[in-house]
């Protein structure tokens, strides 16, 4: 039952973003920009483990890995405005984001951040 509640609540958040965005992209963007997945992940992690150390470590890692994800949100609208199709724009933006993730992970390891 616990896993069903976790899945249902998480699904509601994703559907809410989609439905709200149909009516107002600004409101949908505001809801999507909230770190709801991070909030839920931290809550579920704490409930499952009771470890504030694990939650703190997750929070630190989220901080560092949010930075490369921003490349997706910058590049996607640029490509779409230039007339690149949705699928291609989405794929290119995702590939670039993954490249930035890999670069960030390399840099973090180089500076001893695990």
TORKOL-4160 file (C-alpha; in steps of 0.2 Angstrom, whole numbers, padded with zeros to 4 digits, m for minus):
114
<pt num="1" X="0000" Y="0000" Z="0000"/>
<pt num="2" X="0014" Y="0012" Z="0004"/>
<pt num="3" X="0022" Y="0010" Z="m0013"/>
<pt num="4" X="0005" Y="0013" Z="m0021"/>
<pt num="5" X="0003" Y="0029" Z="m0011"/>
<pt num="6" X="0021" Y="0035" Z="m0017"/>
<pt num="7" X="0017" Y="0031" Z="m0035"/>
<pt num="8" X="0000" Y="0039" Z="m0035"/>
<pt num="9" X="0005" Y="0055" Z="m0027"/>
<pt num="10" X="0020" Y="0057" Z="m0039"/>
<pt num="11" X="0009" Y="0053" Z="m0054"/>
<pt num="12" X="m0004" Y="0066" Z="m0048"/>
<pt num="13" X="0010" Y="0079" Z="m0048"/>
<pt num="14" X="0015" Y="0075" Z="m0066"/>
<pt num="15" X="m0003" Y="0075" Z="m0072"/>
<pt num="16" X="m0006" Y="0092" Z="m0063"/>
<pt num="17" X="0008" Y="0100" Z="m0072"/>
<pt num="18" X="0002" Y="0094" Z="m0089"/>
<pt num="19" X="m0016" Y="0099" Z="m0086"/>
<pt num="20" X="m0012" Y="0116" Z="m0078"/>
<pt num="21" X="0000" Y="0120" Z="m0092"/>
<pt num="22" X="m0014" Y="0117" Z="m0105"/>
<pt num="23" X="m0023" Y="0132" Z="m0097"/>
<pt num="24" X="m0008" Y="0143" Z="m0092"/>
<pt num="25" X="0010" Y="0139" Z="m0097"/>
<pt num="26" X="0016" Y="0152" Z="m0083"/>
<pt num="27" X="0006" Y="0142" Z="m0069"/>
<pt num="28" X="0012" Y="0126" Z="m0076"/>
<pt num="29" X="0030" Y="0132" Z="m0077"/>
<pt num="30" X="0029" Y="0138" Z="m0059"/>
<pt num="31" X="0022" Y="0121" Z="m0053"/>
<pt num="32" X="0035" Y="0112" Z="m0064"/>
<pt num="33" X="0049" Y="0123" Z="m0057"/>
<pt num="34" X="0046" Y="0119" Z="m0039"/>
<pt num="35" X="0057" Y="0105" Z="m0034"/>
<pt num="36" X="0042" Y="0093" Z="m0030"/>
<pt num="37" X="0051" Y="0078" Z="m0036"/>
<pt num="38" X="0066" Y="0082" Z="m0025"/>
<pt num="39" X="0054" Y="0086" Z="m0010"/>
<pt num="40" X="0045" Y="0069" Z="m0013"/>
<pt num="41" X="0061" Y="0060" Z="m0015"/>
<pt num="42" X="0068" Y="0067" Z="0001"/>
<pt num="43" X="0052" Y="0064" Z="0011"/>
<pt num="44" X="0051" Y="0046" Z="0005"/>
<pt num="45" X="0070" Y="0043" Z="0008"/>
<pt num="46" X="0068" Y="0050" Z="0026"/>
<pt num="47" X="0052" Y="0039" Z="0029"/>
<pt num="48" X="0061" Y="0024" Z="0022"/>
<pt num="49" X="0078" Y="0026" Z="0031"/>
<pt num="50" X="0075" Y="0039" Z="0045"/>
<pt num="51" X="0093" Y="0045" Z="0040"/>
<pt num="52" X="0095" Y="0064" Z="0040"/>
<pt num="53" X="0113" Y="0061" Z="0033"/>
<pt num="54" X="0106" Y="0052" Z="0018"/>
<pt num="55" X="0093" Y="0067" Z="0015"/>
<pt num="56" X="0107" Y="0079" Z="0017"/>
<pt num="57" X="0118" Y="0070" Z="0004"/>
<pt num="58" X="0104" Y="0069" Z="m0008"/>
<pt num="59" X="0100" Y="0087" Z="m0006"/>
<pt num="60" X="0119" Y="0092" Z="m0010"/>
<pt num="61" X="0119" Y="0081" Z="m0025"/>
<pt num="62" X="0103" Y="0088" Z="m0031"/>
<pt num="63" X="0110" Y="0105" Z="m0030"/>
<pt num="64" X="0125" Y="0101" Z="m0041"/>
<pt num="65" X="0115" Y="0091" Z="m0054"/>
<pt num="66" X="0102" Y="0105" Z="m0056"/>
<pt num="67" X="0115" Y="0116" Z="m0064"/>
<pt num="68" X="0118" Y="0105" Z="m0080"/>
<pt num="69" X="0099" Y="0102" Z="m0081"/>
<pt num="70" X="0097" Y="0121" Z="m0085"/>
<pt num="71" X="0105" Y="0118" Z="m0102"/>
<pt num="72" X="0089" Y="0109" Z="m0107"/>
<pt num="73" X="0078" Y="0123" Z="m0103"/>
<pt num="74" X="0088" Y="0136" Z="m0111"/>
<pt num="75" X="0091" Y="0126" Z="m0127"/>
<pt num="76" X="0074" Y="0118" Z="m0130"/>
<pt num="77" X="0065" Y="0135" Z="m0133"/>
<pt num="78" X="0079" Y="0142" Z="m0144"/>
<pt num="79" X="0078" Y="0127" Z="m0155"/>
<pt num="80" X="0059" Y="0127" Z="m0156"/>
<pt num="81" X="0059" Y="0146" Z="m0160"/>
<pt num="82" X="0072" Y="0142" Z="m0174"/>
<pt num="83" X="0059" Y="0130" Z="m0182"/>
<pt num="84" X="0067" Y="0114" Z="m0177"/>
<pt num="85" X="0054" Y="0101" Z="m0175"/>
<pt num="86" X="0048" Y="0096" Z="m0157"/>
<pt num="87" X="0056" Y="0078" Z="m0157"/>
<pt num="88" X="0073" Y="0084" Z="m0164"/>
<pt num="89" X="0073" Y="0099" Z="m0152"/>
<pt num="90" X="0069" Y="0088" Z="m0138"/>
<pt num="91" X="0082" Y="0075" Z="m0142"/>
<pt num="92" X="0096" Y="0088" Z="m0145"/>
<pt num="93" X="0092" Y="0097" Z="m0129"/>
<pt num="94" X="0092" Y="0080" Z="m0120"/>
<pt num="95" X="0109" Y="0075" Z="m0128"/>
<pt num="96" X="0117" Y="0092" Z="m0123"/>
<pt num="97" X="0110" Y="0091" Z="m0105"/>
<pt num="98" X="0117" Y="0073" Z="m0104"/>
<pt num="99" X="0134" Y="0080" Z="m0110"/>
<pt num="100" X="0133" Y="0093" Z="m0096"/>
<pt num="101" X="0128" Y="0080" Z="m0083"/>
<pt num="102" X="0143" Y="0070" Z="m0088"/>
<pt num="103" X="0154" Y="0085" Z="m0088"/>
<pt num="104" X="0148" Y="0090" Z="m0071"/>
<pt num="105" X="0150" Y="0073" Z="m0063"/>
<pt num="106" X="0168" Y="0073" Z="m0070"/>
<pt num="107" X="0172" Y="0090" Z="m0062"/>
<pt num="108" X="0164" Y="0085" Z="m0046"/>
<pt num="109" X="0175" Y="0069" Z="m0045"/>
<pt num="110" X="0190" Y="0079" Z="m0049"/>
<pt num="111" X="0187" Y="0091" Z="m0034"/>
<pt num="112" X="0183" Y="0076" Z="m0023"/>
<pt num="113" X="0164" Y="0079" Z="m0022"/>
<pt num="114" X="0156" Y="0062" Z="m0022"/>
